Amino acid sequence: MQNSLTLDAQTKMERGTGALGGTAALVSRRHEVHKFDGFVEAARRWADTMLVLSDQDRAVDGIFKDAGRFVAAMCAVSMREEGVTLVKLKALCARFGLLSAGRARAVLLFLRYLGYVDVWGRKSVNGATTYKVNPTFVAAWRLQLEAIFSSLALLDPRVGRLLDEVKDDAIFDAICASQIDELASDVDALNRFPEITQIFVNRAAGSQVLWYLLSFHRDEVFPSPKPVPFNPVILAERFSVSAVHIRRIVNAAINANLLKWVDEGHMVFTPKALANLYDFYGAQMSCLLRTAYHVLNLLD
């Protein structure tokens, strides 16, 4: 049923006419959102809003720390209705190839530590512990989805409709399921940029460092080529890691020719990083926009 709905949604998009129909058809071909008017502002707003959410809530900050935690949290919250078990969580996470069985267990315990899941008063069929996603977790994830849709609405105003719809539990569940399907089917987007993935996305606080660098300036280009103030001690305190860890991220990025110091306190993206990040965010936002279109078609 899910596959038939996805194909039907894509067919409708590809048959669309006019500017918005053309946008939908282009997105269906993947990785081309960065060619649209509004991409620069949308990409920068997304990075900035994710950073703000991370600053505002230490629990959210913990989930955003690396791709493994984020993916496991996304899979867990998608089980809001039926409850979370370790077996089901590992099965969903396996689609992304980012988490070992042991890591999935650790993240589930971490979510319990955050107060995002609670032990349910019932067992699964095989006697395994079932965890219930609590309202605090759902509320936090809704904020993350709203951040995404607010940014995507700059590419296609129709996406703004989901800012209200996401408050409905059934629509929330549909969005979460579609988000998993799209990201899992397009996980090669991460593999196309191994240095960005390994240095920033998969390292603790690496995405937060990247969001900081991407959102600092408000240029008419994305990413900005201008120098950004960079103090490892200040950023370490902000992102709840050690200054040594921040320096390791920076040194790895320098060695990969993604970042360089312009003076003692400022860094810039290299031309290689500017080109790769432009395409990397184009691929990610294409994937997320397809999720939005899929849910909009279900609503219609």
C-alpha positions in Angstrom: 0.0 0.0 0.0 2.8 2.4 1.0 4.6 1.8 -2.3 1.5 2.3 -4.4 0.8 5.6 -2.6 4.3 6.7 -3.3 4.1 5.9 -7.0 0.8 7.6 -7.2 2.1 10.7 -5.6 5.1 10.7 -7.9 2.8 10.3 -11.0 0.7 13.2 -9.9 3.9 15.4 -9.4 5.3 14.5 -12.8 2.0 15.3 -14.5 1.8 18.7 -12.7 1.8 21.9 -14.8 2.9 25.4 -14.2 5.8 26.5 -11.9 4.8 24.5 -8.9 4.1 21.4 -11.0 7.5 21.8 -12.6 9.1 22.0 -9.2 7.5 18.8 -8.0 8.6 16.9 -11.1 12.1 18.2 -10.8 12.3 17.1 -7.2 11.1 13.6 -8.1 14.3 13.2 -10.2 16.3 13.8 -7.0 19.2 16.0 -6.0 18.1 19.1 -7.9 16.4 21.4 -5.3 19.5 23.6 -5.2 18.6 24.8 -8.7 15.4 26.5 -7.4 14.9 30.1 -6.4 14.8 30.2 -2.7 17.3 27.4 -2.1 19.9 29.7 -0.5 17.5 31.1 2.1 15.8 27.7 2.7 19.1 25.9 3.3 20.4 28.5 5.6 17.2 28.8 7.5 17.2 25.0 8.0 20.7 25.0 9.4 20.0 28.0 11.6 16.7 26.6 13.0 18.2 23.2 13.8 21.0 25.0 15.7 18.4 27.0 17.6 16.4 23.9 18.5 19.6 22.3 19.7 20.5 25.3 21.9 17.0 25.5 23.4 16.6 21.9 24.6 19.4 19.7 26.0 17.4 16.5 25.2 17.0 17.6 21.5 20.7 18.5 21.6 21.5 14.9 22.6 19.5 13.5 19.6 21.1 15.9 17.2 24.6 15.0 18.3 25.2 12.5 15.4 23.5 10.8 12.6 23.1 7.5 14.5 21.2 9.0 17.3 19.0 11.1 15.0 18.1 8.1 12.8 17.3 5.9 15.8 15.2 8.7 17.3 13.4 9.1 14.0 12.6 5.4 13.8 11.5 5.3 17.5 9.1 8.2 17.2 7.5 6.6 14.1 6.4 3.8 16.4 4.3 6.2 18.5 1.1 4.3 18.0 2.2 0.6 18.5 5.1 1.1 20.9 8.9 0.6 20.5 10.7 -2.7 20.9 14.4 -3.2 20.4 13.8 -5.7 17.6 11.6 -3.3 15.6 14.0 -0.4 16.2 17.0 -2.5 15.0 15.1 -3.6 11.9 14.2 0.0 10.9 17.7 1.4 11.7 19.2 -1.4 9.6 17.7 0.2 6.5 20.1 3.1 6.9 23.3 1.1 7.6 24.3 3.6 10.3 23.7 1.6 13.5 24.9 -1.7 14.8 22.6 -3.7 17.0 24.5 -2.6 20.0 24.3 1.0 19.1 20.5 0.8 18.6 20.2 -0.7 22.1 22.3 2.2 23.5 20.3 4.8 21.8 17.0 3.3 23.1 18.4 3.4 26.6 19.5 7.0 25.9 16.0 7.9 24.8 14.7 6.4 28.1 17.3 8.4 30.0 16.1 11.6 28.3 12.5 10.8 29.3 11.4 10.4 25.7 10.3 6.8 26.1 8.9 4.9 29.0 8.5 1.2 29.7 5.0 0.2 28.7 2.9 -2.0 31.0 2.7 -4.7 28.4 5.0 -7.1 26.6 5.4 -7.8 22.9 4.3 -11.2 21.5 7.7 -12.7 22.2 7.9 -11.2 25.7 10.3 -8.4 24.8 10.0 -5.1 26.6 7.8 -2.5 24.9 8.5 1.2 25.3 5.9 3.9 24.9 6.8 7.1 23.1 5.7 9.9 25.4 4.2 13.3 24.5 7.4 15.2 25.2 9.2 13.3 22.5 6.4 13.8 20.0 6.3 17.5 20.8 10.1 17.8 20.3 9.9 15.9 17.0 7.0 18.1 15.8 9.2 21.1 16.3 11.9 19.5 14.2 9.4 18.8 11.4 8.1 22.3 11.6 11.7 23.6 11.2 12.0 21.5 8.1 8.6 22.5 6.6 9.2 26.2 7.3 12.4 26.0 5.3 10.9 24.0 2.5 8.0 26.4 2.2 10.5 28.9 0.8 10.9 26.5 -2.1 7.2 25.7 -2.5 4.6 27.6 -0.5 2.2 24.6 -0.5 4.5 22.9 2.0 3.4 25.5 4.6 0.1 23.7 4.8 1.9 20.9 6.8 2.8 23.3 9.6 -0.8 23.1 10.7 -1.4 19.5 9.7 1.6 18.1 11.6 -0.4 18.8 14.8 -2.8 16.0 13.9 -1.5 12.6 15.2 -2.5 10.6 12.1 -0.7 13.1 9.8 2.3 13.2 12.1 2.6 9.4 11.8 2.3 9.6 8.0 5.0 12.2 7.9 7.3 10.1 10.1 6.8 7.0 8.0 7.4 8.9 4.7 10.5 10.6 6.1 12.0 7.2 7.0 11.1 5.8 3.5 12.6 8.7 1.6 15.8 9.0 3.7 16.4 5.2 3.7 15.9 5.0 -0.1 18.3 7.9 -0.6 21.0 7.0 1.9 23.4 7.0 -1.0 23.2 10.8 -0.8 25.4 10.5 2.3 27.7 8.1 0.6 28.3 10.5 -2.3 29.9 12.9 0.2 31.9 10.6 2.5 34.2 13.3 3.9 31.3 15.5 5.0 29.5 12.5 6.4 32.4 11.1 8.3 33.8 14.4 9.6 30.6 16.2 10.4 27.4 14.1 10.2 28.7 11.0 12.0 30.8 12.7 14.7 29.4 13.9 18.0 28.5 17.6 17.6 29.8 17.6 14.1 26.5 18.6 12.6 26.2 21.4 15.1 29.6 22.7 14.2 28.5 22.6 10.5 25.2 24.3 11.2 27.1 27.1 13.0 29.5 27.6 10.1 26.6 27.6 7.5 24.2 29.9 9.3 26.6 32.6 10.6 26.4 34.8 7.4 23.4 35.9 5.5 24.9 36.1 2.0 23.1 35.6 -1.3 25.1 32.4 -1.8 25.1 29.2 0.1 27.4 28.3 1.8 29.0 31.7 2.4 32.7 32.0 1.5 33.2 34.6 4.2 35.4 34.0 7.3 33.5 32.8 10.4 34.6 33.5 13.9 35.7 30.2 15.4 36.6 29.6 19.0 36.8 25.8 20.0 36.4 26.6 23.7 33.2 28.6 23.2 31.7 26.1 20.8 32.6 23.2 23.0 30.7 24.7 25.9 27.8 25.5 23.6 27.6 21.9 22.2 28.4 20.1 25.4 31.6 18.5 24.2 35.3 19.1 25.0 37.4 21.7 23.2 39.8 18.8 22.3 36.9 17.1 20.4 36.0 20.3 18.5 39.7 20.7 17.5 39.7 17.1 16.2 36.7 17.9 14.0 38.4 21.0 12.7 41.7 19.3 12.1 40.0 16.4 10.2 38.2 19.0 8.1 41.4 20.9 7.4 43.2 17.6 6.4 40.3 16.8 4.1 40.6 20.3 2.5 37.2 21.4 3.7 38.2 24.1 6.1 41.1 26.4 6.6 42.2 29.1 9.1 42.5 32.6 7.6 43.8 34.0 10.9 44.0 33.0 14.5 40.2 33.2 15.2 38.5 32.8 11.8 37.8 29.9 9.5 36.5 29.6 5.9 35.2 26.8 3.8 37.5 25.8 1.0 36.3 25.9 -2.7 36.0 22.1 -2.4 33.7 22.4 0.7 31.6 25.1 -0.9 30.8 22.9 -3.9 30.3 19.7 -1.9 28.0 21.3 0.7 25.9 23.0 -2.0 25.2 19.6 -3.5 24.9 17.8 -0.2 22.2 20.2 1.0 20.5 20.0 -2.4 20.3 16.3 -2.1 19.0 16.3 1.5 16.4 19.0 0.9 15.2 17.2 -2.3 14.6 14.1 -0.2 12.7 16.1 2.5 10.6 17.9 -0.1 9.6 14.6 -1.6 8.4 13.6 1.9 6.3 16.8 2.0 4.8 16.2 -1.4 3.9 12.6 -0.6 2.0 13.7 2.6 0.3 16.5 0.7 -0.9 14.1 -1.9 -2.3 11.8 0.8 -4.2 14.8 2.2 -5.6 15.7 -1.2 
